[in-house]
Amino acid sequence: PELYRRAFLQLNDLYSNHTVIFTDGSHHSNGTGAAFILEDLAFKFKLPGQASNFTAEAFSILKAVEFILEQHEQNYIIYTDSFSTIQSLQQPYPKNAIIQNIQDTIHQIIEQDK
């Protein structure tokens, strides 16, 4: 809806000096996959068929933050449509290993930038 479009445009303006990364994950009867897109590059990952949609969404974010860790550019913004992953990332002691890895990688990025 229009509200989301306006919020997205406001974020784009606020972070106009950042490189944008979009993430997505999906679980279907024909397979499970995750991806992140950066400018005109798409990084795609096939996951085990039994992996959940949550796992696919979280894995796409993990791969994006791992990519950021390897780069020397400092300004990135990650867009995701996975509210459940965002909620899980806010937990101080998550049980999910992928969420833990995302948090650990973000901490590494922060330490690297000091």
N, C-alpha and C positions, 0 to 999 in steps of 0.2 A: 504493500500500500504506500500511499504518498508519505506517510509519517516516516517509514523506514528509508525511503528514498532521500528525504530531506536530511535525516540523521546521517546517512552514508555520505552525502555530499558535504555536510558540515565536517565530518571526520576527515574527508579528503582534503578540504581546505586547511584544517588544523594541522594535518600531517603532510602537507604538500612537499616538504623536503625529504620525505621518507620513501624508500622503495617499498612498493605494495606487494604483498604475498597473499594469495587466496588459497585456502585449503578446503578439501572436501574428502569425504569417505562415504562408501556405500556398500551395503550388503543386499544382494539379490539372489534369486534362485540360481542364476548362472554364474555366481562368483562374488567375491568380496575384493574391494580395491580401495586404494587411497591415493591422493595426489595433492601436489601443491603447484601453483602457477606463479611465475615470477616474470613480469614483462611478457616476452614472447616465448618463454621456455616453460615446458610442462614436465614435471617429474612424477612419474606414475609407478605405483607399487601394487603388486598382486599379493593378496593375503590368503591364508588358508580359508577354505570355504565355510568352515564353522565359526570364523571370526564374526563378532557382532558388528552392527552398525556403529555402536559406540567405540569399539576397538578401532575400526577403520577411520573414524573421525579423529580420534586421539592420535593414531599413528601418523596421519597426515600432518598434524601439528608438530609431532615429534620430529618428523623428517624436515619440516620447515625450520625449526629452531636449531637442529643439527647443522643445516645448511648455513644459517646465520652465523653459528659459532665458527665455521670454517672461513668466513669472509672477513675482509678488513674494513668494509663499509660499516658504519655504525647505526645508520638510521633505517629501520625497517618497521613496518606495521603489518600485522597478520590479521586478515579478515577470515572469520569462520562463521558458519551457521549452526554450529553445535553448542547449544546452550548447556547441555549436560556436561560437555567437556570443560567449558568455562567454569561451571559450578564445581566440578571435581578439582580443577586447578586451584581453586580458592581454599581447599582443605589443607590445613597445616600438616597433617600426617595421612596422606592418601594411601589406601590399600592397593590400588591398581598400579602395577609395575610401569605401565606406559606413562601414566600421570606422574609418577615419581621421577621417571627419566626426563620428562618435559621440565619439571621443576628443577631438577639437577642441572640440566643443560642451560636453562635460563640463568641460574646462579653462576654458572661458568662464564656465560656471556657478560654478565654484570661485572664479575671479577676481572675478566679480560680487558674490559673497557676502563678500568680504574687507572 
